[in-house]
Amino acid sequence: MTVNTDILVPMTEANQNFSKVARLVDESGMAVILKNNKPRYVVVDFAEYDQIQSFQVQRWERVGAAADRLIAENLETFQELAK
């Protein structure tokens, strides 16, 4: 994953100047806060966060459907193993 270095903000600077972080989010859609010189936190616009949440819900629905399918396909085996 590549990160735009223009949106990196050290933790100390984010603590001292959060308005800079907010401005980066307004301009670029996100800001990455560094902790110990490593990307640790992402600040995103709320609309972006809402979209991320929607993708996560869809992913878990697909995982649940796949799990249900595997259980249904192998139900006899699972029941035998449960004895």
KAPE-V648280 format. One record per backbone hydrogen bond with DSSP energy under -1.0 kcal/mol. CO is the residue of the C=O (numbers start at 1). NH is the residue of the N-H. E is the energy in kcal/mol with one decimal. If there is no record, write none. Layout:
CO & NH & E
CO & NH & E
This chain:
4 & 7 & -1.8
5 & 8 & -1.1
7 & 32 & -2.8
9 & 34 & -2.7
10 & 14 & -2.5
11 & 15 & -2.6
12 & 16 & -2.0
13 & 17 & -2.4
17 & 20 & -1.3
18 & 22 & -2.6
19 & 23 & -2.3
20 & 24 & -2.4
21 & 25 & -2.2
22 & 26 & -2.4
23 & 27 & -2.4
24 & 28 & -3.5
25 & 29 & -2.0
29 & 45 & -1.2
31 & 43 & -3.1
32 & 9 & -2.7
33 & 40 & -2.5
33 & 41 & -1.9
34 & 11 & -1.8
35 & 38 & -1.1
38 & 35 & -2.7
41 & 33 & -2.7
43 & 31 & -2.1
45 & 49 & -2.2
46 & 50 & -2.5
47 & 51 & -1.7
48 & 52 & -2.4
49 & 53 & -2.6
50 & 54 & -1.9
51 & 55 & -2.2
52 & 56 & -2.2
53 & 57 & -2.3
54 & 58 & -2.3
55 & 59 & -2.4
56 & 60 & -2.5
57 & 61 & -2.1
58 & 62 & -2.1
59 & 63 & -2.5
60 & 64 & -2.6
61 & 65 & -2.3
62 & 66 & -2.3
63 & 67 & -2.5
64 & 68 & -2.6
65 & 69 & -2.2
66 & 70 & -2.5
67 & 71 & -2.5
68 & 72 & -2.5
69 & 73 & -2.5
70 & 74 & -1.4
74 & 78 & -2.4
75 & 79 & -2.6
76 & 80 & -2.1
77 & 81 & -2.4
78 & 82 & -1.6
